[in-house]
Amino acid sequence: MPLKGIKVLEFAGLAPAPFCGKILADFGAKVTVIDRVPDNQFNCMNHGKRVLAINLKKPQGQNLARKLCKTQDVLIEPFRPGVMEKMNLGPEILCKDNPGLIYARLTGFGQTGRLAPRAGHDINYAAISGVLSMLGRKGEKPLPPINILADFAGGSLMCAFGICLALLERHRSGRGQIVDSAMVDGAAYVASWLYLSRNIPAVWEGKERGTNWLDGGAFYYDTYETKDGKYMSVGALEPQFFELFKKHLGLPKLSQFVSQDQEKEAAKADITAAFLQKTQSEWTAMFEDIDACVYPILDWRDVMQHDHNKMRESFVKLDDNLIAPKPAPRLSRSPGKLSTRSSNSPEAIEEAANVLGDLKLSPVELEELVNDRVLILPQPSAKL
């Protein structure tokens, strides 16, 4: 796999850092998580990782983490600026110990700026990025897309991208560097097209949220309820797609080029009424082999059953029966591989022990760390 041989130390945090570590693990990196507890029930993305519970409030725990960092290629930390420094684990110390270390700092507001030390969540970062102001229906309040935008797209993915860039640059220079990955910056960057396309009149017909092509303002780019209470997605933007769409919907007189709000509302009402005449499966069968850009909105519990996803084997079931997407994108020679192994499986625990072996701790040192609750060794979960 592409990242085979790369060692990553992930300091446990909320969702963005674990997903960043998961991306690297899915593509071959050996990821070790330093957590406060051995089996953190809130971290559902530790599959394929090794977990060590180290008490970083104690000097012995800080020394153990520092020693471990000397053996790593990448460090991922999710804390507010200054937290790692207080634990004597800041980049000034660790990058001096290990000049090749890629020190990735994944935070909401970044390492600098007035808001840098402040707390926040995805909705706040999306708000400050300006992107949240673009999301939502006309006349309604902005609607955040759960926590995908800032946490995962602007945070995890952009941080993983930054790490890979730094690793590539290290291949030439031999030197590591700090990756300052702010979710505000990342969310804005992911939305670059939304900013740079503002002078294209066809895309942005109006200034108000929910009145444009892609934000709910176009009746031919929207979602519609079906007879059985399910939904279809419609993306018939181009004229050739729209012609097929209206023909098979049974509305041959429907016009795409209407400018008055009243006409748009009338068209939307006609489409709404039409979709309510058939079930989702009936509409799906009707549009199945037609390029009208009409597809069913699959319930997340049913995605594995869809023939396209099934053929591509896009999803798998983990040992705990949860559905998980496979790593993307797909590489022809060295694709990523999703691990179904939990962090408290016997294999993961054995690998965690190997990490300690790399530190060359004596039996006496190891026993002392365990007895002082500086290090808590993982235990296999009982199988009933």
Summary of the structure (lengths in Angstrom):
residues: 384
radius of gyration: 25.1
end to end distance: 34.8
largest distance: 83.6
contacts: 1172
relative contact order: 0.12
helix: 39%
strand: 14%
